[in-house]
Amino acid sequence: MSTPISKSKLRAAMRARRRELARAFPDAAERAAEHLPLEVLPAFACFSGYHALGDELDPSPLIRRLAGTGAMFALPVADFADAPLIFRAWDSRDTPITDRFGVPAPPPSASILHPDLIVCPLLAFDRTGARLGQGGGHYDRTIEALRAIKPVFVLGLAYAGQEVEAIAAEDHDQRLDAILTENGYRPVSKD
């Protein structure tokens, strides 16, 4: 097995690859949502999605499918640079505000929720559930904080072509529980 490349080099390569995948597979988001086997997910009363930025795989079809279960829906909000994200209830009648990083988010008046299921964006993933994000550590801090108080299932949403052989995971990196792509659903082995 080859040695994983540095995270910064991998990020640069994967941003370019994700742009190519977005152009090559414009229906990937719908296909991924169709592949989600709801019956294998742990019970969830609240789930979070994300607002897709750039070439991130659009979670909207998946969010609609998960919302059909009757679970509450939340979006992440970055209030502080080095703090965990918070999740606020999203109501389509609300006017979004932008958070600290300019991402559309629910208004401060929206209730804070603690999701049981997090749909997580990423730049790359490997078969062990290691996830490469943008580099700020926001999701790692957030998932760690939530997992300290309750079980949380983390579903990585990506193009199949974002899979890499290995990611140099560090102790603070939080692993995915499953990965959903346009090619199917894959649980991550905890062995």
DOZA-339539 format. One record per residue (C-alpha): x, z, y negated; residue in three letters; chain. Coordinates in pm, whole numbers, m for minus. Layout:
<recs>
+--------+--------+--------+-----+---+
|     c1 |     c3 |     c2 |   r | c |
+--------+--------+--------+-----+---+
|      X |      Z |      Y | Ala | A |
...
+--------+--------+--------+-----+---+
</recs>
This chain:
<recs>
+--------+--------+--------+-----+---+
|     c1 |     c3 |     c2 |   r | c |
+--------+--------+--------+-----+---+
|      0 |      0 |      0 | Met | A |
|    137 |    m90 |   m341 | Ser | A |
|    188 |    161 |   m620 | Thr | A |
|    m98 |    164 |   m875 | Pro | A |
|     m5 |     17 |  m1213 | Ile | A |
|    m24 |    234 |  m1523 | Ser | A |
|   m367 |    299 |  m1665 | Lys | A |
|   m284 |    135 |  m1999 | Ser | A |
|   m168 |   m189 |  m1832 | Lys | A |
|   m467 |   m184 |  m1600 | Leu | A |
|   m706 |   m133 |  m1893 | Arg | A |
|   m573 |   m439 |  m2072 | Ala | A |
|   m597 |   m655 |  m1761 | Ala | A |
|   m945 |   m529 |  m1673 | Met | A |
|  m1087 |   m587 |  m2021 | Arg | A |
|   m988 |   m953 |  m1987 | Ala | A |
|  m1124 |   m971 |  m1634 | Arg | A |
|  m1455 |   m813 |  m1736 | Arg | A |
|  m1496 |  m1073 |  m2013 | Arg | A |
|  m1450 |  m1348 |  m1754 | Glu | A |
|  m1694 |  m1184 |  m1512 | Leu | A |
|  m1959 |  m1147 |  m1782 | Ala | A |
|  m1940 |  m1521 |  m1852 | Arg | A |
|  m1933 |  m1618 |  m1483 | Ala | A |
|  m2220 |  m1392 |  m1370 | Phe | A |
|  m2485 |  m1372 |  m1644 | Pro | A |
|  m2748 |  m1246 |  m1396 | Asp | A |
|  m2529 |   m968 |  m1252 | Ala | A |
|  m2725 |   m683 |  m1414 | Ala | A |
|  m3056 |   m793 |  m1263 | Glu | A |
|  m2896 |   m853 |   m924 | Arg | A |
|  m2731 |   m510 |   m927 | Ala | A |
|  m3059 |   m335 |  m1011 | Ala | A |
|  m3231 |   m510 |   m720 | Glu | A |
|  m2963 |   m380 |   m480 | His | A |
|  m3014 |    m11 |   m561 | Leu | A |
|  m3165 |    168 |   m259 | Pro | A |
|  m3362 |    441 |   m438 | Leu | A |
|  m3429 |    619 |   m109 | Glu | A |
|  m3061 |    710 |    m59 | Val | A |
|  m3016 |    874 |   m400 | Leu | A |
|  m3038 |   1252 |   m420 | Pro | A |
|  m3351 |   1380 |   m594 | Ala | A |
|  m3327 |   1351 |   m970 | Phe | A |
|  m3562 |   1468 |  m1246 | Ala | A |
|  m3345 |   1329 |  m1524 | Cys | A |
|  m3101 |   1039 |  m1537 | Phe | A |
|  m2874 |    893 |  m1801 | Ser | A |
|  m2776 |    539 |  m1875 | Gly | A |
|  m2562 |    399 |  m2151 | Tyr | A |
|  m2578 |    146 |  m2431 | His | A |
|  m2367 |   m150 |  m2314 | Ala | A |
|  m2085 |   m240 |  m2548 | Leu | A |
|  m1904 |   m570 |  m2540 | Gly | A |
|  m1889 |   m706 |  m2188 | Asp | A |
|  m2000 |   m389 |  m2007 | Glu | A |
|  m2258 |   m465 |  m1742 | Leu | A |
|  m2600 |   m420 |  m1906 | Asp | A |
|  m2772 |   m119 |  m1749 | Pro | A |
|  m3120 |   m212 |  m1883 | Ser | A |
|  m3259 |   m357 |  m1555 | Pro | A |
|  m3132 |    m55 |  m1364 | Leu | A |
|  m3269 |    186 |  m1626 | Ile | A |
|  m3613 |     25 |  m1598 | Arg | A |
|  m3599 |     63 |  m1220 | Arg | A |
|  m3495 |    429 |  m1238 | Leu | A |
|  m3753 |    504 |  m1508 | Ala | A |
|  m4018 |    376 |  m1267 | Gly | A |
|  m3959 |    690 |  m1060 | Thr | A |
|  m4102 |    904 |  m1341 | Gly | A |
|  m3769 |   1074 |  m1416 | Ala | A |
|  m3676 |   1158 |  m1775 | Met | A |
|  m3424 |    923 |  m1936 | Phe | A |
|  m3134 |   1027 |  m2157 | Ala | A |
|  m2854 |    851 |  m2341 | Leu | A |
|  m2508 |    995 |  m2411 | Pro | A |
|  m2409 |   1100 |  m2760 | Val | A |
|  m2052 |   1163 |  m2877 | Ala | A |
|  m2062 |   1432 |  m3145 | Asp | A |
|  m1693 |   1528 |  m3130 | Phe | A |
|  m1383 |   1332 |  m3026 | Ala | A |
|  m1248 |   1573 |  m2763 | Asp | A |
|  m1571 |   1735 |  m2644 | Ala | A |
|  m1800 |   1643 |  m2356 | Pro | A |
|  m2079 |   1402 |  m2436 | Leu | A |
|  m2426 |   1545 |  m2477 | Ile | A |
|  m2734 |   1371 |  m2344 | Phe | A |
|  m3046 |   1335 |  m2555 | Arg | A |
|  m3387 |   1219 |  m2442 | Ala | A |
|  m3454 |    859 |  m2536 | Trp | A |
|  m3793 |    743 |  m2656 | Asp | A |
|  m3825 |    371 |  m2730 | Ser | A |
|  m4028 |    459 |  m3041 | Arg | A |
|  m3727 |    640 |  m3191 | Asp | A |
|  m3494 |    474 |  m3436 | Thr | A |
|  m3143 |    498 |  m3291 | Pro | A |
|  m2861 |    649 |  m3492 | Ile | A |
|  m2494 |    583 |  m3432 | Thr | A |
|  m2278 |    854 |  m3282 | Asp | A |
|  m1920 |    943 |  m3376 | Arg | A |
|  m1793 |    619 |  m3222 | Phe | A |
|  m2062 |    391 |  m3362 | Gly | A |
|  m2263 |    369 |  m3039 | Val | A |
|  m2643 |    360 |  m3078 | Pro | A |
|  m2786 |    694 |  m2966 | Ala | A |
|  m3104 |    903 |  m2981 | Pro | A |
|  m3162 |   1092 |  m3306 | Pro | A |
|  m3053 |   1457 |  m3340 | Pro | A |
|  m3420 |   1561 |  m3316 | Ser | A |
|  m3434 |   1439 |  m2952 | Ala | A |
|  m3418 |   1704 |  m2682 | Ser | A |
|  m3087 |   1773 |  m2511 | Ile | A |
|  m3112 |   1704 |  m2137 | Leu | A |
|  m2883 |   1766 |  m1839 | His | A |
|  m2906 |   1464 |  m1609 | Pro | A |
|  m2891 |   1491 |  m1231 | Asp | A |
|  m2791 |   1123 |  m1206 | Leu | A |
|  m2543 |    958 |  m1442 | Ile | A |
|  m2515 |    579 |  m1456 | Val | A |
|  m2160 |    535 |  m1573 | Cys | A |
|  m1984 |    234 |  m1732 | Pro | A |
|  m1627 |    152 |  m1634 | Leu | A |
|  m1341 |    m92 |  m1662 | Leu | A |
|  m1228 |    m68 |  m1300 | Ala | A |
|  m1298 |    120 |   m978 | Phe | A |
|  m1141 |    152 |   m636 | Asp | A |
|  m1279 |    220 |   m287 | Arg | A |
|  m1213 |    595 |   m322 | Thr | A |
|  m1448 |    625 |   m621 | Gly | A |
|  m1170 |    649 |   m877 | Ala | A |
|  m1294 |    515 |  m1210 | Arg | A |
|  m1100 |    372 |  m1501 | Leu | A |
|  m1280 |    419 |  m1831 | Gly | A |
|  m1186 |    333 |  m2188 | Gln | A |
|   m925 |    608 |  m2204 | Gly | A |
|  m1090 |    878 |  m2415 | Gly | A |
|  m1178 |   1102 |  m2120 | Gly | A |
|  m1535 |   1148 |  m2246 | His | A |
|  m1709 |   1085 |  m1915 | Tyr | A |
|  m1452 |   1287 |  m1719 | Asp | A |
|  m1500 |   1592 |  m1946 | Arg | A |
|  m1877 |   1547 |  m1938 | Thr | A |
|  m1909 |   1507 |  m1562 | Ile | A |
|  m1676 |   1800 |  m1499 | Glu | A |
|  m1881 |   2024 |  m1732 | Ala | A |
|  m2211 |   1922 |  m1572 | Leu | A |
|  m2078 |   1957 |  m1216 | Arg | A |
|  m1969 |   2311 |  m1304 | Ala | A |
|  m2335 |   2410 |  m1352 | Ile | A |
|  m2520 |   2189 |  m1100 | Lys | A |
|  m2488 |   1896 |   m862 | Pro | A |
|  m2461 |   1565 |  m1047 | Val | A |
|  m2458 |   1224 |   m880 | Phe | A |
|  m2244 |    966 |  m1062 | Val | A |
|  m2322 |    600 |  m1006 | Leu | A |
|  m2066 |    352 |  m1136 | Gly | A |
|  m2222 |     27 |  m1257 | Leu | A |
|  m1987 |   m271 |  m1261 | Ala | A |
|  m1923 |   m628 |  m1166 | Tyr | A |
|  m1791 |   m656 |   m810 | Ala | A |
|  m1481 |   m822 |   m954 | Gly | A |
|  m1388 |   m500 |  m1134 | Gln | A |
|  m1273 |   m347 |   m806 | Glu | A |
|   m898 |   m293 |   m778 | Val | A |
|   m682 |   m181 |   m488 | Glu | A |
|   m596 |    158 |   m637 | Ala | A |
|   m627 |    353 |   m961 | Ile | A |
|   m368 |    618 |  m1040 | Ala | A |
|   m619 |    904 |  m1056 | Ala | A |
|   m514 |   1228 |  m1222 | Glu | A |
|   m638 |   1581 |  m1148 | Asp | A |
|   m891 |   1575 |  m1435 | His | A |
|  m1041 |   1238 |  m1334 | Asp | A |
|  m1392 |   1267 |  m1193 | Gln | A |
|  m1477 |   1045 |   m897 | Arg | A |
|  m1786 |    833 |   m860 | Leu | A |
|  m2036 |    914 |   m583 | Asp | A |
|  m2136 |    549 |   m542 | Ala | A |
|  m2080 |    209 |   m695 | Ile | A |
|  m2346 |    m51 |   m773 | Leu | A |
|  m2254 |   m415 |   m835 | Thr | A |
|  m2429 |   m750 |   m820 | Glu | A |
|  m2315 |   m766 |   m456 | Asn | A |
|  m2467 |   m436 |   m346 | Gly | A |
|  m2461 |    m58 |   m332 | Tyr | A |
|  m2163 |    128 |   m188 | Arg | A |
|  m2150 |    504 |   m135 | Pro | A |
|  m1805 |    656 |   m174 | Val | A |
|  m1665 |    840 |    124 | Ser | A |
|  m1568 |   1196 |     36 | Lys | A |
|  m1296 |   1205 |    305 | Asp | A |
+--------+--------+--------+-----+---+
</recs>
